[in-house]
Amino acid sequence: MTEQTKQPNSFEARDSASVVHPLTNLKEHLKKGPVIINDGKGIWVTDIHGKKYIEGMSGLWCLSLGYGQERLVEAATKQLQKLPYYHLTNHKSHQPVIELAEKLLKIAPVPMSRIWFSNSGSEGNDSAARIVWYYWNSKKQPKRRKMISHLRAYHGNTIASASLSGMHYNHASFGLPLDGFLHVTPPHHYRYSQEHEDEDMFTSRLADELEAMILKEGPDTIAAFFTEPIMGSGGVIVPPDTYYEKIQVVLKKYDILLVADEVITAFGRTGNMFGTTTMKLVPDMIVCAKGLSSAYLPISALMINERVFKEMSEKSDEIGVFGLTFTYSGHPVSAKVAIETLKIYEEKNIVEHVRQMEPFLLNGLRELSYHPLVGEIRGKGLLAGVELVANKKTRKAFNPKIGVGKFCAERAEHHGLIIRAIGDTISFCPPLIIKENEIALMISLFKKALDDTLSMTSET
């Protein structure tokens, strides 16, 4: 294993502020038991005791249109009655998946040639990794097997997508990452910049770091670079404006494929239909999931450009079959719900609504900048993160053993708001249908949790 692949396992000691502990103490969680959600309407959910919460995370970053979208229920019901299942193997298909593929190609942020369907973001990224290898084997460059992504990235939980992820907890005791999965510094200026280093200097250093890794490993061994336009589960990290411009110059120089993981950012979340547009990316492949069906049914889509598809098709002709498929790829019911979801986005002009709501969320959170615990507030569209710090001036992080972020999220839940602690960053990802008054209420509940947390830290 190279030094780069070991980096995630030494990450905790280097940057305790951003270590993610989704289950800080498993025994504690098992003893306490889960919050059991019984029903939902709009942006609200209700537990089995009748307590209501604002679902400030859209579930797991996915319930874009909120609860109670009857059109999606009706679309699923009608398709279940007509054709509840068919597969996409052995030259078979069905109308819903054809219609969905055509629609996705039409709205793709950069020219794409084909759509590969699976059931989750993890499967989508896993499939992308396999297709990357397939591509380079077809190009007669089989040594190109190494993948580069970011520390703190989250790309999924299959073996390949977990290896792409740069999270310590995805790797520890699982025997991951696999060899050949490399990780570079995340583009988070607030936490990773050096003294007196402005954003332009910072992004130049990160581009140089990437090129140095490529040269050290050997350009003829690097297959692809995977990135989230905005890093969601890593703490809602919004790269500086010049980051992707510089990174893409390096990738083009060494002919390295670029894969955009849009599992969280696609379908309006960042104020454009795709985060690729927001962050000015030109990827060879794009992975979509979550908002594709507003999470009403599992489905993901991998967009593939003509460059990659041409090699896939030639290699599969040579082998005799393309050996990648899933039983439920492009499931007709999921596809039909996805089609209806895309129609709702367009008819309700969800992208414009997100742009209108963005100032209420981000400026509303920025009004909390005075708070002693608030270090940085970052975000795009209806996706935001608030990093809590022990010292605002020095950006000193809390000792992770204190569990400041976890405590804050629990207090928010007590007050009726479900948010997510990523280490000591509190993330917000509300349904895209949220209104101005609901955002104001969400922020007021978060303010109560912040004050509770301040009292807790004052006592420790």
N, C-alpha and C positions, 0 to 999 in steps of 0.2 A: 504494500500500500504506500502511495506517495505521501509526502508531507502535507500536500494540499488536502488529500482526503481525510487526513487526521484532524484538520483544523476544527471541524464542528465539535469534536470531543474535548478540545482545549478552550472552547469558546466561553464556557461559563466563568473560568478564572479571569478571562480577559475583559469580559463585559457583563457583569452580573446584572446590570440594569435591564437587560433585554432577554434574559433567559426565560423561556416560556415553561410554565408549570401547569398544564391543563388539569392534572390531578395531583395537587401538592402532596396529599396524603391519602392514598387509596383506602386505607382502613378507615380513616375519618369519614370519607364520602360514603363508604358502604354502611357505616353505622348510622349516619345521618339520614341516608335515603334521598331519592331524587325529588325534585319538585315535579309533580305529575300534572301536566297540562291536559285540560279536558276539552276545551273548545276555543275557537278564535273568530274574530270579526274585524275586518279592516287591519289596523295596526295593533290591535289588542288581543291578548290571550287570557284565558281564565283557568285557574287550577281547580283541582277537585274539591277544594274548600270554598270555592266561590271568589277567591281573590283575583283581581284583575291586574294585568301588567301591560305596559307598553313594550312591545317586542322590538327593542332597539337594535337588534342584530339581524332582523329578517331570518330568524332561526339560525342557520349556519351560513350567513351571508347570501341567502338564496331566495327567500320568499318575496320577490320583488313587487308583486301586485297585492300583497297582503292576503288575508283570509276572506272567504266568502265570495270568490269570483265565480258566479254561477255559470258563466259562459264556458269556463274551463271544465266544470263538473259536467255540463251538458255535452261538451265535445267528447269527453272521455266515455260517457254513457252511450252515446250514439255509436261510437267506434267499437265499443265492447259488443254492442248488439250486431254490428255489421261484420266485423272481422277482428276478433279479439287478439289474434296472434298470427303472424307469419314471419318467416326468416328472410335473410338476405344472402343466403349461400346458394351455390349450384345454379347461378344465373336466375335467381328468383328475386322478386321485389313486390312492392305494393304501392298504391297511390299516395297514401299520406306521407311516406318517407321520400318519395320522388318530389312531391310538392314542397316539402320542407327543405330538401337539399337545394332545389331551384331558388327558393326564397333566400336561403342563407348565402348562396353564391351572388345573388343580386345585391344584397345589402353589405357584403363583405367590405371591410375598410381598405383593403388592397386587393388587386386581382388574384382570384383563387380559381382552381380548376375542378376540384372534386371535394366531396364531404365524406368523411369516415365516421360512422356513428357507433357509439358505445353507451354506457349506462351511468358513468360518473366522471368527474374531473380526474380522479386517479386513473381510471381506465384510459381516458383520453390522453393524458400525459404519458402513460405507459405505452400506449399504441404509438404515440409520436416518437418515443425513444426507439422503439423497434423499427419503425419506418425509416428513421434516420440511419440506423445500421444497414437496413435493406438498401437504402439509396446508395450509400458509399460502397457496399459490396457490388452493386450493379455498376458503379463507376470504376470498379476494379481497384479500389483503394481500401482494402479490408482493414488496414491498420488504423483507419479513422474510427475509433470506438469510444473515445473519451468525451464525456459531456461536462460542460461547465455551467454552474448556476451560482446563486448567491448564498452566503451564510444568511441564516434567518429566513430563507425562502421556504415556502410550503407548496409542494407540487402534488401531494397525494400520499396514499398509504399502501399502494402495491409495492413490491420490492424495488422496481425501477424508479417509480415516482417518489418513494420514500428516500431512495439514494440521491435523487435530484434535490430533495428538500435539504435545507441547511439547518435543521433543528436537532439539537442534541437529543431530545427525547424520542425522536423518530429513529435514532440510530442506536442509542445505548442499550446494550444487552440483546439487541436484535441481530448482531453481526453485520450491521450496515454502517456506512454505505458500501456498496459493492465497489470493487476496484475499478478505477477509471472514472469515477464521479468526483469532480473537483469543485471547489467552492471559493469564490472571491468575496472581497469586502462588500457588504451591502451599501447602496448609495444613499446613506443617511448622514447628511452633513452635520446635524446637531450632535449625533453620538460618536461619529467616526472621524470628524475633521481634526486636523492637527492645529496647534496654536498658530493663530494669525493666518489661517488658511481659508480664503474665501471660497465660494461655491465653484467658481471657475477653476481655481487651483486644485480644489478637491476632486472635481470630475476628471481633470487632466491626470492627476495621480492615480485614480482608479483605472483609467484607460491604459496608463502605462503598466499598472499592476497586471491587468488582463493580458496585455501583450507579452509581458515578461513570463507569465505562466505558460502562454502558448509556445513561446520560444524554448522555455525550459523543457516542456513535455515533448516538443516537436510538433510543428504545425501539421505534419502529415499524420498525426495521431488524434487530432481534435475533430470531432464529428459535428458538434452543435453547441450552441449557447441557449439555455432556457431562461426566460425571465418573465416575471409578472410586471405588467406596465406600472402598477402600483402594488407594492408588496402588502397583501392583506394580513395573513396570519402571522407575519413577522413583526407586526406592530403598525400597520397602515403607514408604510414608508413611501413617501412621494419623492422620487429622484429629482435632483436639481435640473433645471431646464436644459443644460448642455450635456447631461450625462449620456443619454441614448444617442445623441448625434456623434459623440466621440467614440462610444462603444461600437457603433455600427461601422465606423470607418475601419476599426481594427478587425472586425469580423470579415468585412469585405476584402480587406488586404490579404487575409489568409484563407479565403473561400470557405468560411465556416457557416453552417446553416444556423438560422435564427428561428427559435420557436417562442411564440408569445402565449403564455398561460393566462387566458382571459376568463378563467373559471369564475372569478369574483367580479371582474371589471366590465365584462361585456353586457350589452343590452341596457345602456343608459346610466349605469351606476356613476360614471365619472363626468356626466354632462355631455357626453357624446354616445352614439350607439355602441362604440367600442373604445376601450382604453388605448388601443393601438393608435387611434386618431388623436386622442388627448395627448399622448406622450410621443407622437411623431415616430412611430416604429414602422418598419417595412419588413415584416417577418415572412419566412417561407412557409410556416405553418402556424395556425391559431387554434388553441384548444378552448372550447366553450362548454359550459354546463349550467348549473344552478339556475340563473335567470332565464335560461332557454325555455323552461316550462314553468317558470316562477315556482319551481320546486314541487309542483302538484304531482308530478310523476318523474321517475328517474330517466334522464337522458343526457347525453353529451354529444358534441359534434367536434370533429377535428377537421379544420379547413386545410387543404393541401394545394400548393400552387402547381403550375404546369411543369416547372423545372423538376420538382420532386415526383410528381405523378408520372411523367414520361419514363423515368428510370424504374419506378415501381412496376409499370405495365410491361416494360421490356424484360425485366428480371423475372416476373411471374410467367411470362410467355416461355422463357427459357426453362424454368423449373417445371411448369405445367399447371401450377395452381398457386394462388396467393394465400399463404398459410397463416392468415390472421383473421379471426372472426370470433364473435360471441353469440351465444344462443339468442340473446335479447337485443342485439344490435338493431337500432332503428325500429324498435317495437311500435306497431301501428297505433296503439292507444297513446303512448308517450309522444309519438310524432304528431298525432292529431292535436293533442293538447299544446304542444310547442307551436304549431301553426297558429292556433287561436291566441296564444300568448303574444306572438309577434304582431298579430292583427290588433290586439288591445294596445300594445305599445304605440303603434302608429296612429290608431283612431283617437286615443287619448293624448297624443303628443307627449308621451312620457319624458322624452329627452328634454323638451322645452320646460316641462314642469320641474325636472331636476335642476335645470339651470336657474329657475326662479326660486327654488327652495334652498339652493346652495348657500346664498348669503345668510339666510336665517340660521342655518346649522353652523357654518364656520364662523360667522361673525358673532353669533350667540355664544359659541364656545370661547371665542377670543375675548369676550367680555369677562371671562373668568381668569384671564391672564394675571390679574392682580393676586390671585389666591396663592398663599405660601407654598402649596404643593405642586402647582402647575408649572412644568418646565417648558414643554413645547406643545403647540396645537398645530396639527397638520391634516391635510385632506384635500380631496377634490370631489365635486358633486355632492352626493349623499354618502360619502365614505370619509370617516374622520378618526383621528387618534389623539388622545390627550396623554402625554407622558408625565407621570408624577415623579418628582425628584425630592431629595432630602435638602438640597441647597440650590436655589434658583440661579445664583450668581456663578457658581462653579460647575453647575450641572451634575453635581454629585448624586449618584444613585443611592437608593435605600439598600440596605442589606437584604437580599432576596429571602432570607429566612424569616424576616418580619411579615412578609406577605401583604405588603401595602396595597398593591393592585387588587389582589384577591379580596381583601377586606372591603375595599371601596365598591367592588362589584356586588358583594353580598349586601352591603348597606343600600345600594341602589335597588336591589331586588326587594329588600325590606320595604322601601318606599314605593314600590310598584313599577320599577323599570328594569328590564332585562338588558344588560350590556355585557361586554366580555373583557376580562383582564388578560392581557398578553404580557406576562411579566408585570411591570408597573405601568404599562400603557393601557389605557381604557379605550376600547374601540367602539365605534358607532357605525351601524350599517342599517338604518331603518328602511322599511318598505318604501319603494319609490312613490307610492301614492300619498305619503305623509303630507299633512298640511301645515301652514305656518303656526297656527295655534297649538298643534300637536308637538311641533318641534320645540316651541317655547315651554310647554309642559315637560317634555323630556329633559330639557336643559335644567329646568328648575328642580326636578327630582335628582338629577345628577349633582347639582349644587348642594343639596341636602346630604348626599352621600360623601361629597368632598369634605364638608364640614365635619361630619362624623369621623372621617378618616383623619382629619387634622387633630381632632381630640385624641384619637387612638395613638397617633405618632407622638403627640406631646407627652403622653404618659409612658412611652417606652424609652 
